[in-house]
Structures are given as structure tokens and as C-alpha cells.
Amino acid sequence: MDAADDGMIYGADIPFARLCGIEALEVVEGRTRLRLALGPQHGNNLGIAHGGILCTLLDIAMGTVARLTAGRPVVTLDMQTRFLSPGHGVLLAEGRVARAGQSILFCDAEIRDEAGRVVATATGVFKPVGAKG
């Protein structure tokens, strides 16, 4: 599945993702891929990516793959994040489902910079809500 150029993230309208500048790239082998070109609005007082934007990118990477797997919207129940190196330039995120049950999905994600360095990782628990479709 490829991402459409309609501002949607794999078929979901996520206004906050649009505000942040997060772009959907593709779904490959059950993994969602996202891109974020960092600008000054994404930085902290040290001039590196703010932890909040990294958490947002990780949450959307996991949430989109959970939604595609469940076939309906999901909400985040829990998320654990690890910040491993400073974020600069263009960041690429990838999310995957580690295990899917009937009522919750366990996911993980990572962010890498253009040089391939891991910037941050996360694990999360997601709950499907609403009707399938």
C-alpha cells in the first residue's frame, strides 16, 4: 500500500500529523513508514528535535499500523519511549505490530535519521474502537 497525496495518513485524517508535517510514505511487509523533515518549529532549546515531536511520530507510526491491522480506529492505551540520539534533518519512522489480539494490539516503532542512526524507539499498546470498515 502506498500513501496518497491527499494529506491523509494511510486513509485516516489526523489533523495533528498534518500540523506537524508528518508524511506517510508506504506500508511494506506490514510496517508503516513515515517521514518528517525537521524545521525550527520542531526544535527544543538545544536546537535538536523536541521529545514531543519524536513521541508524536512514534505514536502515529504505531497507531497507523495498529489501525490497518485491526481494520478500524485505535486509541493509545500505553506508550514507552526511549530517546537514544539527537534528531536532526529528515527523520524516518517505522511502526509494526508485535502481537495482535482481539481487544488490544502490542506495537513497536523506531525513528532513524538520514544516516541510519536510531534516534528514538517506542513500544505501545493500542485498543480498537468503533466499527470495522
Backbone torsions as a table, in degrees:
resi	resn	phi	psi	omega
1	MET	NA	129.9	175.6
2	ASP	-101.5	156.7	177.8
3	ALA	-81.7	140.4	176.5
4	ALA	-85.6	157.7	179.3
5	ASP	-89.9	41.9	-176.6
6	ASP	-110.6	13.0	-179.4
7	GLY	82.0	-3.1	179.5
8	MET	-85.3	156.1	175.4
9	ILE	-110.9	97.4	-178.6
10	TYR	51.2	47.4	175.6
11	GLY	88.0	-3.4	179.5
12	ALA	-110.8	138.2	175.0
13	ASP	-87.9	110.7	-179.5
14	ILE	-120.3	90.5	-176.2
15	PRO	-53.8	-37.4	-178.6
16	PHE	-66.4	-36.5	176.6
17	ALA	-62.3	-41.7	178.2
18	ARG	-63.3	-44.8	178.9
19	LEU	-59.1	-38.9	-178.7
20	CYS	-78.2	-17.6	-178.4
21	GLY	88.1	20.2	-179.8
22	ILE	-78.9	131.5	-178.3
23	GLU	-116.0	138.7	173.1
24	ALA	-81.5	135.2	178.5
25	LEU	-102.9	-62.2	-175.9
26	GLU	-168.6	165.7	169.7
27	VAL	-114.3	120.7	-178.1
28	VAL	-128.8	125.0	177.7
29	GLU	48.9	44.9	176.8
30	GLY	75.2	15.4	179.3
31	ARG	-119.2	133.6	174.8
32	THR	-89.3	142.7	178.4
33	ARG	-123.2	132.8	-178.7
34	LEU	-127.8	159.8	-179.5
35	ARG	-134.2	141.8	174.4
36	LEU	-140.2	117.3	174.0
37	ALA	-88.3	109.6	-176.4
38	LEU	-68.0	139.0	174.4
39	GLY	-125.4	179.4	-178.9
40	PRO	-60.4	-28.2	179.9
41	GLN	-69.3	-14.5	-179.6
42	HIS	-95.7	0.2	-171.7
43	GLY	-92.8	165.4	172.3
44	ASN	-105.1	-170.9	-177.5
45	ASN	-70.3	-7.7	176.8
46	LEU	-96.8	-4.2	-180.0
47	GLY	82.6	15.3	176.0
48	ILE	-114.0	171.0	-179.1
49	ALA	-57.2	130.0	176.7
50	HIS	-67.1	142.8	179.1
51	GLY	-57.6	-31.1	179.9
52	GLY	-65.3	-38.8	179.0
53	ILE	-71.6	-34.4	177.2
54	LEU	-66.3	-42.8	177.4
55	CYS	-62.7	-40.0	178.8
56	THR	-62.5	-46.5	-179.5
57	LEU	-62.5	-42.3	177.7
58	LEU	-65.1	-43.1	-179.6
59	ASP	-63.0	-42.4	-179.9
60	ILE	-69.9	-37.0	176.8
61	ALA	-60.8	-45.8	179.9
62	MET	-72.5	-42.8	-177.8
63	GLY	-63.1	-38.5	-179.8
64	THR	-68.9	-41.8	179.5
65	VAL	-69.3	-34.2	175.8
66	ALA	-65.0	-42.9	179.6
67	ARG	-64.2	-43.9	179.4
68	LEU	-63.7	-37.9	179.2
69	THR	-69.5	-43.6	-177.8
70	ALA	-76.9	-23.3	-178.1
71	GLY	77.1	18.1	178.3
72	ARG	-162.3	169.2	-179.4
73	PRO	-59.3	154.6	177.1
74	VAL	-131.7	158.9	171.4
75	VAL	-122.5	150.1	179.2
76	THR	-81.3	125.0	176.6
77	LEU	-95.0	-35.8	-176.7
78	ASP	-156.3	146.6	178.4
79	MET	-150.2	130.4	176.7
80	GLN	-116.8	130.2	-174.7
81	THR	-123.7	143.6	174.6
82	ARG	-125.6	125.3	177.3
83	PHE	-97.5	120.3	-170.7
84	LEU	-110.3	-31.6	177.6
85	SER	-156.0	160.7	-177.7
86	PRO	-63.9	143.3	177.7
87	GLY	-97.0	127.6	178.0
88	HIS	-138.4	155.0	170.7
89	GLY	68.7	-131.1	-179.5
90	VAL	-99.1	130.6	178.8
91	LEU	-110.6	141.2	177.7
92	LEU	-119.4	128.5	-179.7
93	ALA	-116.6	148.5	177.9
94	GLU	-136.7	132.0	178.1
95	GLY	-120.3	148.2	177.2
96	ARG	-146.6	157.1	174.5
97	VAL	-90.2	122.3	177.0
98	ALA	-82.2	-37.2	179.2
99	ARG	-158.9	133.3	179.3
100	ALA	-118.1	123.3	173.9
101	GLY	-107.5	-173.0	179.4
102	GLN	-71.1	-35.6	-173.5
103	SER	-113.4	-17.7	176.6
104	ILE	-144.8	157.2	177.5
105	LEU	-125.4	137.9	176.6
106	PHE	-102.9	125.7	-175.3
107	CYS	-128.6	163.8	169.9
108	ASP	-142.5	161.4	-178.8
109	ALA	-152.3	159.8	173.6
110	GLU	-143.8	154.0	175.0
111	ILE	-117.9	133.5	175.0
112	ARG	-123.6	151.5	173.6
113	ASP	-87.4	179.7	-176.5
114	GLU	-63.4	-24.0	178.1
115	ALA	-83.9	-3.3	179.1
116	GLY	91.9	0.7	178.4
117	ARG	-71.5	137.2	176.3
118	VAL	-74.6	123.5	-179.7
119	VAL	-93.3	-44.3	-178.7
120	ALA	-157.7	154.6	174.6
121	THR	-134.0	162.1	178.5
122	ALA	-154.0	156.5	167.2
123	THR	-124.1	151.4	-178.8
124	GLY	-151.9	159.2	176.2
125	VAL	-119.7	129.6	-174.9
126	PHE	-126.6	143.5	-179.6
127	LYS	-117.3	124.2	174.4
128	PRO	-66.7	141.0	178.4
129	VAL	-135.4	158.2	176.6
130	GLY	74.4	-176.2	-176.3
131	ALA	-83.9	150.2	174.3
132	LYS	-69.5	151.4	175.6
133	GLY	139.6	NA	NA
